[in-house]
Amino acid sequence: MLRRSLSRISPLLSNGLLLRSGPRCCSSTHRFCSSSRSSATLNPSVSREEESRESPRPAATVSIDRSGLHNPPEHSHEPSSVPELVKHLKSIIKFRGGPISVAEYMEEVLTNPQSGFYINRDVFGAGGDFITSPDVSQMFGEMVGVWTMCLWEQMGQPENVNLVELGPGRGTLMADLLRSSSKFLKFTKSLNIHMVECSPALQKVQYSTLKCADEAMNDDSSAKRTISMLSGSSISWHATLEQVPLGLPTIIIAHEFYDALPVHQFQKSPRGWCEKMIDISEDSLFRFVLSPQPTPASLLYLTKRCRWASSEEIRDLEHIEVCPKAMELTHQIAKRISLDGGGALIVDYGKDGLISDSLQAIRKHKFVDILDNPGSADLSAYVDFASIRHSAEEVSDNISVHGPITQSQFLGSLGINFRVEALLQNCTEEQAESLRTGYWRLVGDGEAPFWEGPDELTPIGMGTRYLAMAIVNKKQGTPIPFE
Ligand SMILES: C[S@@+](CC[C@H](N)C(=O)[O-])C[C@H]1O[C@@H](n2cnc3c(N)ncnc32)[C@H](O)[C@@H]1O
């Protein structure tokens, strides 16, 4: 009983490892935790419904608060024991002369080049703060590999392709993709892999996960290139997508990347929609305040996002989150695909519509206060797939957007059932249990019905919480399995 009620308000699972799939808002309140995958990769060489697209509805208008200006409070100097990021955020608020947006706070907390959450350490796994699907099972990366090879086929098997992963974490997804496709030499030989990663610490982890080595170029220069020994493909790292060279057909994978992009939060008030901001209280703690006047984000982004929603969709909401960085990133992806051909796969937790109040903080596999010790906890928010679709569609007529479909539909159609059966033929009892629970966590919905172990360890499926969407160049046709 206690566990059941906890599962509604807390993401802690079984062994206490947390997946970042739960909102504080939105229609669903569950979050997921899971045991991580068994450490050995199993038989890599074995061959191995819900949200419908919204129909167009009348655009809605939003009234925006236009009342008076804000007087910032006085701020004192911080003692030296205060973490650098806290000092930095407070100095921004102080010198700005007023509160900062939730988006600015989130961006600093996650990616500040000195002390952002992701920048200096490995935050994944049992010893970190949360786990993701590639940690849960090798089958996740293998199925994304199947999707990638199918798209490459649909692209006419080009001899040279950019395979870009946005926010690759530990590099586990890419490693599983390369291992499982290594027999398809024509495919692996075509790959120029580009890892878009802002964290120098995680870039190093990815280098090691992908079994990389530096080798001299075949010319007279002293230049070197990096090769993954898993597939023989060349790999390079970039801080942003813009840095990835244009000019080759491109396949982009974004798994749990969009949810780390900063969101603006808006709240309905008697004065209209106000932006939620972060200020410092009299006792020098961070606190939320409402903007007393329209902000650039409310005028620009809230208005834009609400044009894509119906009055009914907005009417019942007290909060709205908007992610301009997701719109910009989608523009870039769509432009690239429109110019160079190829496609993108986005898998994340989210919804095919407006997001209410979903921002959450996770530290050491527990939900914590968003404002508590910034930089020491992950921040993430539900992904607004409808906004991604609209953003892509406004870029070019050459591209088409497919989905979202549930992760369960996506992995099921790509053959995860056959893959799990094949792996189960040749594994230890311990690996079999890890495979079954990993499978359920990836494609199941709610508590695993087969579970006979302790109640508090019941695997929770996230097959309907995570959604998959594809953006492709129209000349590729409809990507599998979005038919
Ligand atoms: C939630 S993790 C997802 C990791 C991985 N895709 C997985 O599924 O395990 C987000 C990843 O994106 C990276 N990241 C976050 N914000 C970024 C940004 N603005 N630019 C580049 N990388 C970013 C993080 O360092 C991390 O590798």
The ligand as a MOL file (V3000), in Angstrom:
LIG
                    3D

  0  0  0     0  0            999 V3000
M  V30 BEGIN CTAB
M  V30 COUNTS 27 29 0 0 0
M  V30 BEGIN ATOM
M  V30 1 C 19.3040 13.1610 -20.2580 0
M  V30 2 S 20.8350 12.9970 -20.9530 0 CHG=1
M  V30 3 C 20.4530 11.8260 -22.2280 0
M  V30 4 C 21.5860 10.9010 -22.4740 0
M  V30 5 C 21.4260 9.8420 -23.5340 0
M  V30 6 N 20.7860 10.3090 -24.7330 0
M  V30 7 C 20.7210 8.6360 -22.9950 0
M  V30 8 O 19.6350 8.3430 -23.4290 0
M  V30 9 O 21.2690 7.9820 -22.1070 0 CHG=-1
M  V30 10 C 21.1080 14.5130 -21.8280 0
M  V30 11 C 22.4140 14.5480 -22.5990 0
M  V30 12 O 22.4530 15.7470 -23.3680 0
M  V30 13 C 23.6200 16.4910 -23.0340 0
M  V30 14 N 23.2000 17.9030 -23.1440 0
M  V30 15 C 22.2790 18.5260 -22.3870 0
M  V30 16 N 22.0840 19.7880 -22.8220 0
M  V30 17 C 22.8930 19.9470 -23.8810 0
M  V30 18 C 23.1450 21.0350 -24.7740 0
M  V30 19 N 22.5040 22.2010 -24.6500 0
M  V30 20 N 24.0290 20.8620 -25.7680 0
M  V30 21 C 24.6820 19.6760 -25.9240 0
M  V30 22 N 24.4960 18.6170 -25.0970 0
M  V30 23 C 23.6120 18.7500 -24.0880 0
M  V30 24 C 23.9950 16.0390 -21.6690 0
M  V30 25 O 25.3210 16.3000 -21.3360 0
M  V30 26 C 23.6730 14.5600 -21.7670 0
M  V30 27 O 24.6620 13.8660 -22.4580 0
M  V30 END ATOM
M  V30 BEGIN BOND
M  V30 1 1 1 2
M  V30 2 1 2 3
M  V30 3 1 2 10
M  V30 4 1 3 4
M  V30 5 1 4 5
M  V30 6 1 5 6
M  V30 7 1 5 7
M  V30 8 2 7 8
M  V30 9 1 7 9
M  V30 10 1 10 11
M  V30 11 1 11 12
M  V30 12 1 11 26
M  V30 13 1 12 13
M  V30 14 1 13 14
M  V30 15 1 13 24
M  V30 16 1 14 15
M  V30 17 1 14 23
M  V30 18 2 15 16
M  V30 19 1 16 17
M  V30 20 1 17 18
M  V30 21 2 17 23
M  V30 22 1 18 19
M  V30 23 2 18 20
M  V30 24 1 20 21
M  V30 25 2 21 22
M  V30 26 1 22 23
M  V30 27 1 24 25
M  V30 28 1 24 26
M  V30 29 1 26 27
M  V30 END BOND
M  V30 END CTAB
M  END
